[in-house]
């Protein structure tokens, strides 16, 4: 075979070493022996009309001529080495590509799992809020039906002057308006807070019906910009008065047990409309009239004298004369059990109250608290004015004596 034809076959992808069963470092004697064996194995006289065997016999002849020629063998070895190296690089890249793909798929599964857990938690909270709303709607409908029947049987004028004692009233406020949420960081001592601890602490504001701990989430607490793992808890009170007291009086609570909590707010993130309307009406009429009762009348102050008196203002310890800013009292000691409530149909305050409005007992409690706060603020302002006037008179007397 000519050298030109051998050079053409030198760039072939056929592995002539494998065909003859030799290696690049085999001697010419070993090449001759392997060529004879391969030629006998695929010779047409032995294999007959097998086209594959005939093709291999033809390639074995080319391989022998190619590997026997030093120039052609050198060219073939270089081409074969480059081809094998390229194949190894391709296999290596394929392995790395598979590894990268596997890693990306694992990360994607992790992200999807975390996102699914967050969605599940949000759905759980939405389901809880929806259930509370539906339960409150059902109770409002039952209350409206009962009030309608009462209004059909009795007239408002007849019961305005009833001397019967005020019966205890059941709260008709929806569960959603009586529910608050508490948040605190799980770092340090926050991880040890349980439902029993929350029930014990927050029952000071009123009777608690249920406490539910939700799954912790990454939140921004307080003024910190960085998110941290925080616990969320919902507390449902038996009365809106207790929920209102918890939201309003929590910032004033001090001590190691209270400092663990970050915030207390309404579960709907806004104050219920019933409390907003009650505060607006109480600014126009600080103290509502109550139906006549047998025995002596009781004012809001008389209830305070029975042991539910809030903390009285005390002089600030940062001024030697005892004057200056005073600490506002806490009204969380007001208890709904201290008041009775007449029937809605027989109360002058039952007119215009919506189905989601608080009962007369709760409305009266909220108005009394607001009125008492204003009264104490005015009293403190008058005391401060008297003290300032006394100091001014004392300063003027000293100046005249020295002259």
HUBEL-V476744 format. One record per backbone hydrogen bond with DSSP energy under -1.0 kcal/mol. NH is the residue of the N-H (numbers start at 1). CO is the residue of the C=O. Records with the same first field share a line. If there is no record, write none. Layout:
BEGIN
NH=CO + CO
END
This chain:
BEGIN
6=2
7=3
8=4
9=5
10=6
12=9
16=14
19=15
20=16
21=17
22=17
26=23
31=27
32=28
33=29
34=30
35=31
36=32
37=33
38=34
39=35
40=36
41=37
42=38
46=43
47=43
48=44
54=50
55=51
56=52
57=53
58=54
59=55
60=56
61=57
62=58
63=59
64=60
65=61
66=62
67=63
68=64
73=69
74=70
75=71
76=72
77=73
78=74
79=75
80=76
81=77
82=78
83=79
84=80
85=81
86=82
87=83
88=84
89=85
90=86
91=87
92=88
93=89
94=90
95=91
96=92
97=93
98=94
99=95
100=96
101=97
102=98
103=99
104=100
105=101
106=102
107=103
108=104
109=105
110=106
111=107
112=108
113=109
114=110
115=111
116=112
117=113
118=114
119=115
120=116
121=117
122=118
123=119
124=120
125=121
126=122
127=123
128=124
129=125
130=126
131=127
132=128
133=129
134=130
135=131
136=132
137=133
138=134
139=135
140=136
141=137
142=138
143=139
144=140
145=141
146=142
147=143
148=144
149=145
150=146
151=147
152=148
153=149
154=150
159=155
162=159
179=176
180=235
181=265
182=233
183=263
184=231
186=229
190=187
192=189
193=190
198=194
199=195
200=196
201=197
202=198
203=199
204=201
205=202
209=236
210=236
212=234
214=232
217=230
219=228
224=221
228=219
230=217
231=184
233=182
234=212
235=180
236=210
237=178
238=207
243=239
244=240
245=241
246=242
247=243
248=244
249=245
250=246
253=250
259=255
261=258
262=183
263=183
265=181
267=179
269=266
276=272
277=273
278=274
279=275
280=276
281=277
282=278
283=279
285=281
303=299
304=300
305=301
307=304
322=319
334=331
338=335
339=336
341=167
347=344
350=347
353=350
357=354
363=359
364=360
365=361
366=362
367=363
368=364
369=365
370=366
371=367
372=368
373=369
374=370
375=371
376=372
377=373
378=374
379=375
380=376
381=377
382=378
383=379
384=380
385=381
386=382
387=383
388=384
389=385
390=386
391=387
392=388
393=389
394=390
395=391
396=392
397=393
398=394
399=395
400=396
401=397
402=398
403=399
END
